[in-house]
Amino acid sequence: MGLLTNLFCRESEVVRKAGRAEGRVQKVGFRVFVRNTARAFGVTGWVKNMNDGSVAMELQGSPKIIEQVIDKIKTGRGRIQVTNLELADMPAVEGEDKFAIRK
């Protein structure tokens, strides 16, 4: 995994969630918020604006940590307002060691 939190996870304890957030999530610093939150918790993955106004993301880490990050994302901050967050399980990506904003 590469990041401190993920170093303490056995492979079977690592989960990956693919999600799409809707609401006031573009032009309000949402991607930076998600990236900073993920990095603070040691989560890997990515976040990206979509053409339909939503924001797609993948989050990888321990189940407990991922749930905490998801709670933060749903709560938002400032002008961010997530009205819907759909998540699906995905296979973990082996060797991933960072969280990035994709263009």
C-alpha positions in Angstrom: 0.0 0.0 0.0 2.8 2.4 0.8 1.1 4.7 3.2 1.4 4.3 7.0 -2.2 3.3 7.7 -2.3 0.8 4.9 1.1 -0.8 6.0 -0.7 -2.3 8.9 -3.4 -3.9 6.9 -3.2 -7.5 5.8 -4.2 -7.8 2.1 -7.5 -9.4 3.1 -8.3 -6.3 5.1 -7.9 -3.9 2.3 -11.0 -2.8 0.5 -11.6 -0.5 -2.5 -14.7 1.5 -3.1 -15.6 3.2 -6.3 -18.0 6.1 -5.9 -19.8 9.0 -7.5 -20.7 12.1 -5.5 -23.5 14.5 -6.6 -24.6 17.8 -5.3 -22.5 21.0 -5.0 -19.2 19.2 -5.7 -17.6 21.1 -8.5 -16.0 24.5 -8.3 -16.1 24.4 -4.5 -12.8 22.7 -3.7 -14.3 19.2 -3.4 -11.5 17.3 -5.1 -8.9 18.9 -3.0 -11.0 18.2 0.1 -11.3 14.5 -0.8 -7.6 14.3 -1.6 -6.6 15.9 1.7 -9.0 13.8 3.7 -7.8 10.6 2.0 -4.2 11.5 2.6 -4.8 12.4 6.2 -6.3 8.9 6.8 -3.6 7.1 4.7 -6.1 6.1 2.0 -5.0 5.6 -1.6 -6.9 6.1 -4.8 -8.1 9.1 -6.9 -10.8 11.7 -7.5 -12.0 13.3 -10.7 -14.6 15.8 -12.0 -17.1 14.3 -14.5 -18.7 16.1 -17.3 -22.2 15.6 -15.8 -21.3 17.7 -12.7 -20.6 14.8 -10.4 -17.3 13.7 -9.0 -16.0 10.1 -9.4 -13.5 8.6 -6.9 -11.9 5.4 -5.8 -10.8 4.9 -2.2 -8.6 2.1 -0.9 -7.6 1.2 2.6 -8.8 -0.7 5.7 -12.6 -1.0 5.9 -12.8 1.0 9.2 -10.7 3.9 7.7 -12.6 3.9 4.5 -15.9 4.3 6.4 -14.4 7.3 8.3 -13.3 8.9 5.0 -16.7 8.3 3.5 -18.4 9.9 6.5 -16.1 13.0 6.1 -16.9 13.2 2.4 -20.7 13.0 3.0 -20.4 15.7 5.6 -18.3 18.0 3.4 -17.2 21.4 4.5 -17.7 25.1 3.5 -19.7 25.3 0.3 -19.4 21.6 -0.4 -22.8 19.8 -0.3 -23.0 16.2 -1.1 -26.6 15.2 -1.8 -25.9 11.7 -3.1 -22.9 9.4 -2.8 -23.1 6.0 -4.5 -20.4 3.4 -3.7 -19.6 0.0 -5.1 -17.0 -2.6 -4.0 -14.0 -3.1 -6.3 -10.9 -5.3 -6.3 -8.0 -3.7 -4.5 -5.2 -2.3 -6.6 -1.9 -3.9 -5.6 1.0 -1.6 -5.1 -0.9 1.7 -5.1 0.8 4.1 -2.8 -0.8 7.5 -3.3 -4.0 9.5 -3.6 -4.3 11.7 -6.7 -6.6 14.2 -8.4 -7.1 13.2 -11.9 -7.9 15.6 -14.7 
